[in-house]
Every structure is written in structure tokens, then in C-alpha cells.
Amino acid sequence: MSIHGAQTVGTPKYDDEARTYDAILVLSFGGPEGMEDVIPFLQNVAEGRAIPQQRLEEVAAHYYDFGGVSPINQQNRLLIAALEKELKQHGPQLPIYFGNRNWHPFLTDTLRQMQDDGVQRALVFVTSAFSSYSGCRQYREDVIRAYEVVGADVPAFDKLRVFYNHPGFIAPMVEKTRQAFAQFPPETQNDVHFVFTAHSIPMGMARNSPYVAQLEEACRLIAERIGTTNYQLVYQSRSGPPHVPWLEPDICDYLQQLKGQGISNVLIIPIGFISDHMEVLFDLDTEAKHLASELGIHLVRAETVGTHPAFIQMIRELILERMTAQPERRFLGAYGPSHDICPIDCCLKGESGRRHA
């Protein structure tokens, strides 16, 4: 999945050549780290999208409740520290850089540092397990825009494949789900309804990507391993103009539906997120839990994959894939491993939307 190019007719899905790399770039969304950062950060997120100032201030209030700090940057630093340890112990010996789309460290600044350090070719790990415009293609576009700002002699980049069905992602999420399930009293465990959540995106964007199919497959893989068919995929964190349809049902609407069905024990698995950042802390741990309490629902949330050792080992495995000729590409389920090289029409934008992290 080269940042520089995409599949054309007859182009293979996979890069089976052995490659040499100088560095790893962890590329993420970014988030504010203080009260004074919140509005400038949200203005970066909303740039070019004509979002009213009033709406920005409403979203800003979510951050103010947490001291103006999104946990995402610190969680990425912890992930990088864990990956550095993994690579130091087992190889390959590659430096890791950190860049963001919307806040410090900005991708352009990171790219300049890599340029100054003489990096010629790097691999990109994007902090999203699933394919969509905002979770994949937009990050590739971010790198291309950063090239234009930084200028000549920038490193070449290849993006690691998405990992929604990789054993190193699924197995830790099964473990996290079982740990959360154990919090229910034994006498209620047969009545627990499992609810997987992911970030909603506009329907137009969803139609142009395998986002929903990948989410459904990841949910199925986890549900099979914990031995349940009593589950549902729902969405959260919807934003954007009311007239633009987004993926539904929303988690809060679904909780009310479950209450109407007499269900009072719910386990939420935030399958669409790899760390407990703002969408998890506010939309699930604050809003959804508050509503569940009002409805008389016992709600437990599973942890995200975070820095689980198997997940960190998976990242190393994905790195080695791109450095090895004809590599084994591990996966679970029916769809096979995701492609290395993006189709030219992969994950097109569709209707616009906004995320916060």
C-alpha cells in the first residue's frame, strides 16, 4: 500500500518484494494536551468544513471536562515505547517517529526531522484497524500534502496493511472482552448482551470502503471465540450536518431500544478503537454510562487493545512482512489479508464528516 501510488488495472494487491527501510512512522489523529489547545485543535479538525463556531464550542466542552487533554497522544507515546522495546529485543533495529494530522507533533514537523536525519524510506503504521476514508486514505493524503510543504528529498513511505482480522488484534480483544464479562455476577452472565461500537461515518463514505464489512467480520471473529451469538454492531460519535445520513444505530439509541426489550446487562466492546481516547472516554464512559444508569442497565465496557504484548508483536510482524519476499500474511476469517497496495478508487471520501479524538 504505497503512499506514492495505487493499484492500476493489472497491479497486484500485495508487495511481495523484499524491501529495506530506515525508520517507522506512527501516524495518528492528534489531540489537545491543555485547555488552551482545545479550540485551535478543533479548528484544525474542522478546516475547510464550514462547521459553525457554536458547534466547535459544544465539542470543546467535552475536552474541558477532562482538563483540555485528549489521552490519544500519551497513548501513542506508550505504544511507541512498547514497540521500541519489541524492536530492540527482536529486531529489526529501526527508529520510530511520531506524527499527527491535527496537533503536535504535526506530520510536517516530523517529516522535516526525518529528512534532517537522512531517512530515505520508511514504513507507516496508522492507528486504525479498519479501511475508510478518514481511517486510511486521508492519512495517505496527509503524507502527500506534507511532501508539498517540506519540499525535496523527503523519505519514501509504504503503509502497513490494515489489521482488522489479524490474530494479533483479535486475540487481545477476545481477552479484553472476557475480562469485562467476568465483571458481571455469575447469575446474570447468561443475560449479557454484547454491543460492539465503532466510529460512525457518513453513509456515502461507508459505501466507498469496506469499513462496515471489516467491522462485521471483526465482531464475528470475536463473538465466535467468546461463544456468543447475542451481539450487535452499533456506532458512536456521529457528527456533521443533520441532513447527511451516517451509519446507525447510535449506541445511545440502541441502549434505549435494549431497555424496551427488557435487557438490563450490556457489555460494550469498542472494536473500532485501538486506545481509550476521547471518543471512548466521553461517548462511552460518560454519555452512554450515564444513560445506562438512568435506564437501569448494568453497563460494563471492555478495554481497547492498547499496548497488549500480542498487539505490539503484531506491529513488528507487519513490519517484517514488508521487508520479506513472499511473506506469510496471517489473518483470521474468510476475507484474507488486507492489501498492501491500495486500489486507485480505494476508500473515496463521499460526504464529508468530522472526527474528534
C-alpha positions as CSV (number, residue, x, y, z in Angstrom):
1,M,0.0,0.0,0.0
2,S,2.4,2.6,-1.2
3,I,1.8,6.2,-0.1
4,H,3.1,7.3,-3.5
5,G,0.8,5.2,-5.7
6,A,-2.2,3.0,-6.0
7,Q,-3.3,0.0,-7.9
8,T,-4.0,0.4,-11.6
9,V,-5.5,-2.3,-13.8
10,G,-3.4,-5.4,-13.5
11,T,-1.5,-4.2,-10.5
12,P,-1.2,-6.9,-7.8
13,K,-2.8,-6.4,-4.3
14,Y,0.4,-7.3,-2.5
15,D,4.0,-6.2,-2.5
16,D,6.0,-9.4,-2.5
17,E,9.4,-7.9,-2.9
18,A,11.9,-7.7,0.0
19,R,12.3,-4.1,1.0
20,T,14.8,-2.1,3.1
21,Y,13.6,0.6,5.4
22,D,15.3,3.3,7.6
23,A,12.5,4.1,10.0
24,I,8.9,3.6,11.2
25,L,6.4,6.4,11.3
26,V,3.5,6.1,13.7
27,L,0.8,8.3,12.2
28,S,-2.3,9.3,14.1
29,F,-5.1,11.9,14.5
30,G,-3.7,14.0,17.3
31,G,-5.4,15.7,20.3
32,P,-5.1,18.7,22.6
33,E,-2.9,18.5,25.7
34,G,-4.1,21.5,27.6
35,M,-7.1,23.9,27.9
36,E,-5.5,26.5,25.5
37,D,-5.1,23.8,22.9
38,V,-8.7,22.8,22.5
39,I,-10.2,25.4,20.2
40,P,-7.1,25.6,17.9
41,F,-7.1,21.8,17.7
42,L,-10.8,21.7,16.8
43,Q,-10.2,24.4,14.2
44,N,-7.6,22.2,12.6
45,V,-10.0,19.3,12.6
46,A,-12.8,21.5,11.1
47,E,-10.6,23.3,8.5
48,G,-12.5,23.7,5.2
49,R,-15.7,22.1,6.5
50,A,-17.8,25.2,7.4
51,I,-18.6,23.9,10.9
52,P,-20.2,26.7,13.0
53,Q,-18.2,28.2,15.9
54,Q,-21.1,27.2,18.2
55,R,-20.6,23.5,17.3
56,L,-16.9,23.8,18.0
57,E,-17.6,25.2,21.4
58,E,-20.0,22.4,22.2
59,V,-17.4,19.8,21.3
60,A,-14.8,21.8,23.2
61,A,-16.8,21.3,26.4
62,H,-16.2,17.6,26.1
63,Y,-12.4,18.2,26.4
64,Y,-12.8,20.8,29.1
65,D,-14.4,18.1,31.3
66,F,-11.1,16.3,31.0
67,G,-8.9,19.3,31.7
68,G,-8.5,20.0,27.9
69,V,-6.5,16.9,27.4
70,S,-7.2,14.1,25.0
71,P,-5.4,10.9,26.0
72,I,-4.5,9.9,22.4
73,N,-1.1,11.5,22.3
74,Q,0.1,9.9,25.5
75,Q,-1.4,6.6,24.5
76,N,0.5,6.8,21.2
77,R,3.7,7.5,23.1
78,L,3.2,4.4,25.2
79,L,2.6,2.4,22.1
80,I,5.8,3.7,20.6
81,A,7.7,2.9,23.7
82,A,6.4,-0.6,23.7
83,L,7.2,-1.0,20.0
84,E,10.7,0.4,20.5
85,K,11.3,-2.3,23.2
86,E,9.9,-5.0,21.0
87,L,12.2,-4.0,18.1
88,K,15.2,-3.6,20.3
89,Q,14.7,-7.1,21.6
90,H,13.7,-8.9,18.4
91,G,14.6,-6.6,15.5
92,P,14.5,-5.0,13.1
93,Q,16.5,-2.2,14.6
94,L,14.6,0.9,13.3
95,P,14.0,4.3,14.8
96,I,10.3,5.2,15.4
97,Y,8.9,8.7,14.6
98,F,5.6,10.1,15.6
99,G,3.4,12.5,13.6
100,N,-0.2,13.7,13.8
101,R,-2.8,15.1,11.4
102,N,-4.3,17.7,13.7
103,W,-2.0,18.5,16.6
104,H,1.6,18.4,17.8
105,P,3.7,16.7,16.8
106,F,2.4,17.7,13.3
107,L,3.3,15.4,10.4
108,T,5.1,18.2,8.5
109,D,7.4,18.8,11.5
110,T,8.1,15.1,11.8
111,L,8.8,14.8,8.1
112,R,11.3,17.6,8.4
113,Q,13.0,15.8,11.2
114,M,13.1,12.5,9.3
115,Q,14.5,14.5,6.3
116,D,17.2,16.0,8.5
117,D,18.1,12.6,9.9
118,G,18.7,11.2,6.5
119,V,15.8,8.8,6.4
120,Q,15.3,7.5,2.8
121,R,12.5,5.0,3.1
122,A,10.0,4.5,5.9
123,L,7.1,2.3,6.9
124,V,3.9,4.0,8.2
125,F,1.7,2.5,10.9
126,V,-1.6,4.2,11.0
127,T,-3.6,3.9,14.3
128,S,-6.7,2.5,12.7
129,A,-7.6,-1.2,12.2
130,F,-10.2,-0.6,9.5
131,S,-10.4,0.8,6.0
132,S,-12.3,4.1,5.4
133,Y,-11.5,7.5,4.0
134,S,-10.8,9.0,7.4
135,G,-9.0,5.9,8.7
136,C,-6.8,5.1,5.7
137,R,-6.9,7.2,2.5
138,Q,-6.9,10.5,4.3
139,Y,-3.7,9.6,6.1
140,R,-2.1,8.9,2.7
141,E,-3.3,12.3,1.5
142,D,-1.8,13.9,4.7
143,V,1.6,12.5,3.8
144,I,1.3,13.8,0.2
145,R,0.4,17.2,1.4
146,A,3.3,17.2,3.9
147,Y,5.6,16.4,1.0
148,E,4.4,19.6,-0.8
149,V,5.1,21.7,2.3
150,V,8.5,20.1,3.2
151,G,9.9,20.0,-0.3
152,A,12.5,17.9,-2.0
153,D,14.4,14.9,-0.6
154,V,11.6,13.7,1.6
155,P,11.6,10.0,2.5
156,A,9.5,7.5,0.5
157,F,6.8,5.8,2.5
158,D,4.9,2.5,2.4
159,K,1.9,2.0,4.6
160,L,1.4,-1.2,6.6
161,R,-1.8,-3.1,5.8
162,V,-4.9,-2.7,8.0
163,F,-5.2,-5.4,10.6
164,Y,-8.9,-5.8,11.5
165,N,-8.7,-9.6,11.1
166,H,-5.1,-10.2,12.2
167,P,-4.7,-12.7,15.2
168,G,-2.6,-10.1,17.0
169,F,-5.6,-7.7,17.1
170,I,-8.5,-10.2,17.5
171,A,-6.9,-12.3,20.3
172,P,-6.2,-9.4,22.6
173,M,-9.7,-8.1,22.1
174,V,-11.1,-11.5,22.9
175,E,-9.1,-11.4,26.1
176,K,-10.3,-7.9,27.0
177,T,-13.9,-8.9,26.3
178,R,-13.6,-11.9,28.6
179,Q,-12.1,-9.8,31.4
180,A,-15.0,-7.4,31.1
181,F,-17.6,-10.2,31.0
182,A,-16.2,-11.5,34.3
183,Q,-17.3,-8.3,36.0
184,F,-20.9,-9.4,35.7
185,P,-22.2,-11.6,38.6
186,P,-22.4,-15.3,37.6
187,E,-26.2,-15.3,37.9
188,T,-26.6,-12.6,35.3
189,Q,-24.0,-13.7,32.7
190,N,-26.4,-15.7,30.6
191,D,-28.4,-12.5,30.1
192,V,-25.5,-10.2,29.0
193,H,-26.0,-8.6,25.6
194,F,-22.7,-7.8,23.7
195,V,-22.5,-4.5,21.9
196,F,-19.6,-3.7,19.6
197,T,-19.1,0.0,18.9
198,A,-17.2,1.9,16.1
199,H,-17.0,5.4,15.0
200,S,-19.9,6.3,12.7
201,I,-19.0,7.8,9.3
202,P,-21.2,9.3,6.6
203,M,-23.1,6.7,4.5
204,G,-21.5,8.0,1.3
205,M,-18.1,7.4,2.8
206,A,-19.1,3.9,4.0
207,R,-20.4,2.9,0.6
208,N,-16.9,3.7,-0.9
209,S,-15.0,1.5,1.5
210,P,-15.0,-2.0,3.1
211,Y,-15.4,-0.3,6.6
212,V,-18.7,-2.0,7.6
213,A,-17.8,-5.4,6.2
214,Q,-14.5,-5.3,8.0
215,L,-16.2,-4.3,11.3
216,E,-18.8,-7.0,10.9
217,E,-16.0,-9.6,10.3
218,A,-14.1,-8.5,13.4
219,C,-17.2,-8.6,15.5
220,R,-18.0,-12.1,14.2
221,L,-14.5,-13.4,14.9
222,I,-14.6,-12.1,18.5
223,A,-18.1,-13.3,19.1
224,E,-17.2,-16.8,17.9
225,R,-14.3,-17.0,20.2
226,I,-16.2,-16.0,23.3
227,G,-19.1,-18.3,22.3
228,T,-22.0,-15.9,21.8
229,T,-24.4,-15.0,19.0
230,N,-26.1,-12.4,21.3
231,Y,-24.3,-9.4,19.9
232,Q,-24.8,-6.3,17.7
233,L,-22.6,-3.8,15.9
234,V,-23.6,-0.2,16.6
235,Y,-22.0,3.2,16.1
236,Q,-21.0,6.3,18.1
237,S,-19.6,9.8,17.9
238,R,-21.7,10.9,15.0
239,S,-21.2,14.5,13.9
240,G,-21.7,16.7,10.8
241,P,-24.8,18.2,9.3
242,P,-28.0,16.6,10.4
243,H,-29.2,16.2,6.8
244,V,-26.2,13.9,5.9
245,P,-27.0,10.3,6.8
246,W,-24.4,8.4,8.9
247,L,-24.1,4.8,9.9
248,E,-26.6,3.8,12.6
249,P,-27.9,2.8,15.1
250,D,-26.2,5.1,17.6
251,I,-25.1,3.5,20.9
252,C,-27.4,5.7,23.0
253,D,-30.4,5.0,20.8
254,Y,-29.6,1.3,20.9
255,L,-29.4,1.3,24.7
256,Q,-32.9,2.7,24.8
257,Q,-34.0,0.0,22.4
258,L,-32.5,-2.7,24.6
259,K,-34.3,-1.3,27.7
260,G,-37.6,-1.6,25.8
261,Q,-36.7,-5.3,25.2
262,G,-36.2,-5.9,28.8
263,I,-32.4,-6.2,28.6
264,S,-30.6,-4.9,31.6
265,N,-27.0,-6.3,31.3
266,V,-24.8,-4.9,28.5
267,L,-21.1,-5.3,27.7
268,I,-19.7,-2.7,25.3
269,I,-16.7,-3.7,23.2
270,P,-15.1,-0.6,21.4
271,I,-13.9,-2.6,18.5
272,G,-13.4,0.4,16.3
273,F,-10.7,2.0,18.5
274,I,-7.2,0.8,19.5
275,S,-6.9,3.0,22.5
276,D,-9.1,4.7,25.2
277,H,-9.1,8.2,23.7
278,M,-11.8,10.9,23.8
279,E,-14.5,9.1,21.8
280,V,-14.2,6.2,24.3
281,L,-13.9,8.3,27.5
282,F,-16.7,10.8,26.7
283,D,-19.1,9.0,24.3
284,L,-19.0,5.6,26.1
285,D,-17.7,6.1,29.6
286,T,-19.6,9.4,30.2
287,E,-22.6,9.7,27.9
288,A,-23.5,6.0,27.4
289,K,-22.8,5.1,31.0
290,H,-24.9,8.0,32.3
291,L,-27.8,7.0,30.0
292,A,-27.5,3.3,31.0
293,S,-27.7,4.3,34.7
294,E,-30.9,6.3,34.0
295,L,-32.3,3.3,32.2
296,G,-31.4,0.8,34.9
297,I,-28.9,-1.0,32.7
298,H,-25.8,-2.6,34.2
299,L,-23.2,-1.4,31.6
300,V,-19.6,-2.7,31.5
301,R,-17.0,-1.6,28.9
302,A,-14.2,-3.7,27.7
303,E,-10.8,-2.1,27.4
304,T,-9.3,-1.3,24.0
305,V,-6.2,-3.2,22.7
306,G,-3.8,-0.5,23.9
307,T,-0.3,-1.9,24.3
308,H,-1.2,-5.5,24.7
309,P,2.0,-7.5,24.0
310,A,0.4,-9.6,21.3
311,F,-0.7,-6.3,19.5
312,I,2.8,-4.9,19.7
313,Q,4.2,-8.1,18.4
314,M,1.6,-7.9,15.5
315,I,3.0,-4.5,14.5
316,R,6.5,-6.0,14.4
317,E,5.1,-8.8,12.3
318,L,3.5,-6.4,9.8
319,I,6.9,-4.5,9.5
320,L,8.7,-7.8,8.7
321,E,6.0,-8.6,6.1
322,R,7.1,-5.6,4.1
323,M,10.8,-6.4,4.5
324,T,10.4,-10.0,3.3
325,A,10.0,-11.5,-0.1
326,Q,6.8,-13.6,-0.5
327,P,5.9,-13.3,3.2
328,E,3.2,-15.2,5.1
329,R,0.4,-12.8,5.8
330,R,-1.6,-14.0,8.8
331,F,-5.3,-13.4,9.1
332,L,-8.5,-14.9,10.5
333,G,-11.8,-15.4,8.9
334,A,-13.0,-15.5,5.3
335,Y,-11.7,-12.3,3.7
336,G,-8.0,-12.9,3.6
337,P,-5.3,-10.4,4.5
338,S,-5.9,-6.8,3.5
339,H,-4.0,-5.5,0.5
340,D,-0.6,-3.8,0.6
341,I,-1.2,-1.7,-2.4
342,C,-4.4,0.4,-2.5
343,P,-6.8,0.2,-5.4
344,I,-6.9,3.6,-7.2
345,D,-10.6,4.1,-6.1
346,C,-10.0,2.8,-2.5
347,C,-11.8,4.5,0.3
348,L,-13.1,7.5,-1.5
349,K,-14.4,10.4,0.6
350,G,-18.1,10.5,-0.2
351,E,-19.9,13.0,2.0
352,S,-17.8,15.0,4.4
353,G,-17.7,14.4,8.1
354,R,-15.7,15.3,11.2
355,R,-14.0,13.3,13.9
356,H,-12.6,14.2,17.3
357,A,-10.1,12.2,19.3
